[in-house]
Amino acid sequence: LRIARRVHGSESDEVANSLNKVAVCFMEQGLYDRAMQKFEEARDVLRSLYGEDHEQVAMVLGNMSMVLACQGKHAEALAMKEKTLGIQRRTLGSENEHVAISLLNLGDSYRQQGMF
């Protein structure tokens, strides 16, 4: 991450991808607050580069929804998954495999909360 920032500057796709990877590592270790902080940084960089409606922003939002679910914040996670799906549908089209995966994840969240 430090190297990416030094080579590409703080507001670059490479830095956002590095932040996302670091956040995933934190999430896998159960360090949810640290993971969320890095995901938020990645999201902010990607938003500044591409705007809100971009597939990479959606990817980070999807990861953030997983952290929220792990923290027991199911309503927030569900809202984040819905936002992710909306961005993916607009940017990738309804037939894209990432959209299908997001639909499955969203359905699973509804099922877990008894909202089916």
C-alpha positions in Angstrom: 0.0 0.0 0.0 2.8 2.4 0.9 4.6 1.6 -2.4 1.4 2.1 -4.4 0.8 5.5 -2.8 4.4 6.5 -3.4 4.4 5.4 -7.0 0.9 6.3 -8.1 -0.2 8.9 -5.6 -3.0 8.7 -3.1 -5.8 9.1 -5.6 -5.2 6.2 -7.9 -6.9 3.0 -9.0 -3.8 1.0 -7.8 -4.1 2.5 -4.3 -7.8 1.8 -4.1 -7.2 -1.8 -5.1 -4.5 -2.1 -2.5 -6.7 -0.6 0.2 -9.4 -3.1 -0.8 -7.0 -6.0 -0.5 -5.8 -4.9 2.9 -9.4 -4.5 4.1 -10.2 -8.1 2.9 -7.2 -9.3 5.0 -8.5 -7.4 8.0 -12.0 -8.8 7.5 -10.7 -12.3 7.3 -8.9 -11.8 10.6 -12.1 -10.5 12.2 -10.8 -7.0 12.5 -14.0 -5.5 11.2 -13.5 -1.9 12.3 -10.1 -1.7 10.6 -11.5 -3.5 7.5 -14.3 -1.0 7.2 -11.9 1.9 7.5 -9.9 0.6 4.6 -13.0 -0.2 2.5 -14.2 3.3 3.1 -10.9 4.8 2.0 -11.0 2.6 -1.1 -14.6 3.6 -1.8 -13.7 7.3 -1.5 -10.7 7.0 -3.8 -12.8 5.2 -6.4 -15.7 7.7 -6.1 -13.3 10.5 -6.7 -11.9 8.8 -9.8 -15.0 7.3 -11.4 -18.1 8.7 -9.6 -20.7 6.7 -7.6 -21.9 4.5 -10.5 -18.9 2.4 -11.3 -18.4 -1.3 -11.0 -15.3 -1.0 -8.8 -17.3 1.2 -6.3 -20.0 -1.5 -6.3 -17.4 -4.2 -5.5 -16.1 -2.3 -2.5 -19.7 -1.6 -1.3 -20.3 -5.3 -1.6 -17.3 -6.0 0.6 -18.5 -3.4 3.1 -21.8 -5.1 3.3 -20.1 -8.3 4.3 -18.3 -6.5 7.2 -21.6 -5.0 8.3 -23.2 -8.5 8.3 -20.3 -9.9 10.3 -20.8 -7.1 12.8 -24.5 -8.0 13.1 -25.7 -4.8 11.4 -28.0 -6.7 9.1 -30.3 -3.9 8.1 -27.3 -1.7 7.1 -25.8 -4.7 5.3 -29.0 -5.3 3.4 -29.2 -1.7 2.3 -25.6 -1.8 1.2 -26.3 -4.9 -0.9 -29.3 -3.3 -2.5 -27.1 -0.3 -3.4 -24.4 -2.6 -4.8 -26.9 -4.4 -6.9 -28.4 -1.1 -8.3 -24.9 0.1 -9.4 -24.1 -3.2 -10.9 -27.3 -3.4 -12.9 -26.7 0.2 -14.2 -23.1 -0.4 -15.1 -22.9 -4.0 -16.0 -26.4 -4.9 -17.2 -28.8 -7.3 -15.7 -27.3 -10.4 -17.4 -23.9 -10.0 -15.9 -22.5 -12.7 -13.6 -21.7 -10.2 -10.9 -25.3 -9.1 -10.9 -26.4 -12.7 -10.5 -24.0 -13.2 -7.5 -25.3 -10.0 -5.9 -28.9 -11.2 -6.4 -28.0 -14.5 -4.7 -26.3 -12.6 -1.8 -29.3 -10.3 -1.4 -31.7 -13.2 -1.4 -29.6 -15.0 1.2 -29.7 -11.9 3.4 -33.5 -11.7 3.0 -33.7 -15.4 4.0 -31.5 -14.9 7.0 -33.7 -12.1 8.3 -36.9 -14.0 7.6 -37.9 -11.6 4.9 -38.6 -14.1 2.1 
